[in-house]
Amino acid sequence: MSAQISQTKAERLIQIEALLLAHPEGLSQSEIAKRLGVHRSTILRNLAYISAPIYQDGNRYFIDRDAYLVNVRFSLHEALAIHLAARLLATRMNHQNPHGASALRKLGLALESLAPRISSHLMQSADMMDDPQWHFDAIYLEALEKITIAWAGQLKANLWYRADQSAEEKIYLFSPYFIEPYAIGQSAYVIGYSEPQNALRTYKIERIQRVEVLRDRYEIPDDFHPRNLLSNAWGIWYTEGDPVEVVLKFTPRVASRVGETRWHRSEQVTRMDDGSLLWRAWIAEPQEMMPWIRGWGAEVEVLSPDTLRQAMAEEALRLIKVYNQN
């Protein structure tokens, strides 16, 4: 960045704050002074007037991103988008989240004069998120907080992870690249580079037992794009191989309901002469679709792939045994 000459003290304070936000690794007093074209003693005096949460570690200055507040404005239609996102957050996550509740309350207060009805419902969504009837998991909340800190600062972390309740706890050195919510499982996942596997891995945050944020930094590869990675996923499962074509046939009874929603970016639908609907899409891991397919019961038939058709047929036989056991 070329040196910028600050015309006023107020402008310089804004520039210092912007610089520290742009450099999560921190900057020394001399580095800030050089970038702004002033003496380092000027920076030292200015730092005392910045209201943002700045702290010093060694000879470097940092902004505490965990405590930093941002200002934002919304139009009426943007406010509605926030309301819809808030409803999904409040209804599709099954853990108490005081940070989410606090964020929604702040949004609600900010929108009170512009859109009082939306404001009121944002407040209600916030109440849902920290309702005592919801499950409070201190381990999950701490893991989510520390993963967020590591991701925001591009800092590596040690993860203590248990794949399921009966599995052995394992420790991974992890560099978080992306956090993805998963509405079907009412959960959240973190995608990143994991060691000792030395490969991209996805971990369910609810299964993380402990997180230790380290000082070691990492860089997210330029070719990592979560949209591309998950483009063929039904939800969160991805693969390095080619996606599999899934073909389903829905009965006339549910064809309209299926057709009114776009379930996957690659889907193609064909209306048949008998009123049924032929649905096809290219999916990374078809097994991930099984809960959705089950939900349609006998109103859907899996035509391909054969592995998915066989899996559903075997499940149907198990259901027959369950209901014929008496």
N, C-alpha and C positions, 0 to 999 in steps of 0.2 A: 504494500500500500504506500503511495507517495505521501510525503509529509503534507499535513493540512494545517494552515495557520488559523488559529482560533481568533475570531474578531472580538468576542466578548467572553466574560467568565461563564455566563449561562450557557452559551454555545459549547464551551469547552467541557462543562460538566456533562452535557448530553453526549458529547463525543467520547468522553472517557467511559461512560456507562455503555455505549454502543460497542466500543472496542472490547471491553471485558465480556460482554455477552457473546461477541463473535469469537472469543478465544477462551474456551472452557479450560484450556491448559494453564491459564493465568498469564499475566504479563508483569514484568518488573517495572519499577518506577522509571528507569531509564528508557525502556522500550516504549512506554506510553508517551514519554516526553519527546522521543525521536519521531514518533508517528504524528504527533500534533505540532511539532516544530517549536517547542517551548523548552525552558530550562526544567530540569528534573525537580528543583525545589518548588516550582510552580505547581507541578502535579501533586506533590506532597501536600501543599496547602489546599488544593482543590478537592482532594479525596475526602477531606473532613466535611465538605459541604454537600456531598452526594447522598441523597436519601435512600438510594438502593442499598440492599444488604451486602456490603463489601467486606471481605475479610482478608487478612494477610497470612500467608504460610511461607516461612522463610523470607526470601526477597521478592516473592511474587504476590500479586493481588488477584483476587477472584471475586466473582459475584456468586452469592449463595442462591443457586437456582431453586432450591427447595423452598426458599422464603421470598423469592422475587415475585412482585405483582406486576401484571401488565394491564394497560388500559385498552379497551376495545369498544367500538360502537356498532350497533346493528340497525338495519332497516326493519320495517315491520315484517317483511317477507323472510328476511334472514332470521328474525326472532321466531317465526313459526318453524323454520328448519331446526333451530336450537331446541324448540319444544319437542319436535318429533324425535330428535336424537336423544333428548333427555328421557323421554318415555321408554325408548328402547333400553337405555342404560338402566333405568329404574326397574323395568319389568323383566329383563333378560339376564340379569346378574343376581345370583342368589346369596351373596355375601353382603353384610353391612359394609358400606364404604363411606366413612366420614369425609374424605376428601371430595368424593363425588357429590355428596350432599351439600358440602360447603360451597362448591363451585356453582351448583344449581341455585342455591339461595342468593349468592352474589349476582348471578344473572337475573334472577327474579326481581331483586331490588333495583337493578340497573334498568329493567324494562317496565317498572311500575307505572311511570307516567306515560310512556309510549304505548304500551299494550297491557293494560291492567289484567285482562282475562288470561293472557298468556303468562304474565307474571305470577298470577295466583296458582296456575297449574304447575309452573316450575317449582314453586314452594311446596306444593303437595308431592311432587315427584321427589324432592329432597327429603321430605318426611318419610317417604317410603324407603329411601336408601339407608336411613339410620334408625328405622323402626326396630325396637328391641325384639320383635317377633322374628326378624330376619336373623339368619345365622351369623354370629360374630366369630371370626377366626383370626386371632391375633397373629398366628404364624403366617397365614396367607397375606394379611395386610402388611406385615413387615417385609415379606418377600417382595410384594408388589412395589412397595416404597423403594426398596434398595435396588431392585431391577430398574426402576424408573430413573434413579440417580445414576446408575451405571450407564444406562442407555443415553441419557441426556448429556453426560460428560464424556462419553466414549471411553469408559473405564472398564477394564476386565474385572470379573468377579468369580469367586469360588461359589459353586452351587452344591448343596447337599440335597440330592434328589432321590425320591423313591417312586419307581414306576407304578407300583400299586401297593396296597397295604401289606401284602405278603412278600414283596420284593425286598432285596437287600439295598440299604441306602448306599449310594455311590456319590463320589465327589468329582465334579467337572470344573475345569477352568474354562470360563465362558465369556464370549464377547457378544452382547445382545445387539442385533441388527434391527429388530422390529417386534412390536407387541400387537397381537391380533386377537380381538374378541371372537368368541364362538357362541352364537346365539343358541344353537341346538343343544349344546351341553351346558349352557349358562355358565360359561367359564372363559378364561383368557389364556393365551399361549404366548411364549416368547421364542422367537426364531433367531438363531445366531450361530457363530462358529464355536464348536465345542472341542475341547481337548480332554483326554488323549486320543479321541477318535479322529481328530484333525479333519473334521467335516462339518457341514451344515446340519444342525439338529433343531428340533422343535420340542420344547418342554412345557408341560401344563403347569401354570403357576401354582395351582392348588396342590400340586405334588412336591413343590419345593419346600424342603424342611428348614433350610437356613441359607442366607446369602451373606457373603463377605465381600464388600466392595474394595478393590485394590487400587493402588496408585498407577499401575501399568496401563498405558493408553493403547488403543487399537484404532485401526482405520477400517471403515466399511468399504468393501471393494466397489469400484465404480460400476461393475457389471451386476451388482446386486440390486434388483428391483422387486419389491414384494408383490407388486401388481402382476409382473410377469411370472414370478415364482408360483403364485396361487391362482393364476389365470384358469388353469384346468382343474383346480381342486373343487370338490363339492363343498368343502368347508375349510379345513385346515390341512388335510393330507395332500402332500405333493410327492412327485417322483421324478427321478432323472430320466426315466424311460418315456416312451410315447404314450399319450393318453389312450384310453380304451373307449371304443364306441359302445354306448349303452342305448338299447332300444326297448321302449316300454309301450304297451298297448293298454289304454284306459277305456273303460266301458262308456257307452253313451250317457250313463247316469251321472258321471263325474267329469265328462269331457269339457264342459263349459268352465267348471271351476278350475281345472288344470290349465286350460288355455288362457284364462284371464290373468295369469301370473307368469312372469318370465323367471324361471327357476335357475337357469344357468346361462352364462354369456354365450355358450356355443350351441344352445338348444335349437332344434328345428322341429316344428309340429306340422302334422298333416291330418286334415279332417277326412275321415273315411266315409264312404257312401252309407254305411249302416249307423252313422252317428258317433262311432268310436273315434278315438284320437291316437295317432301314432306319434310318439315323442322320442326324439333321439338327441344325444349330446355326447361330447367327448370328455371323459372324466379321468382324472389322474389315478384315483383309487376308488373303483366302483363300490367296494365294501363299505365305504363311508356313507353311501346312499341308503343302506339297508333300513335304518330307522324311518327315513322318509317314505320308502317304498312300503314298509310294514303299515304305515299309517293309512294307506289307501285300501288295505285289506284285500278282499277278493275283487275289487274294482280295477285292479291293475295286473297285468301279466308281463313278466320279464321275458323278452324274446332273445336278447343277447346282452352281454356275453354269456357263454354257456356256464362259466363258473358262478356267475351271479344267479342265473336261473336255477342252477342246482342247489345253491345255498338257500334260496327261498323255498324251493321244493322240499328240502330236508327240514326246514323250519316248519313248514305246513304240516308235515308228518308228525313232528314233535307236538304241535298244537292239537292235532287229532288225538294223540295219546293222552295229553293233559285233560281234555274235555270228555274223553271216553273212559277215564279211569274208574268211574263208578258204574 
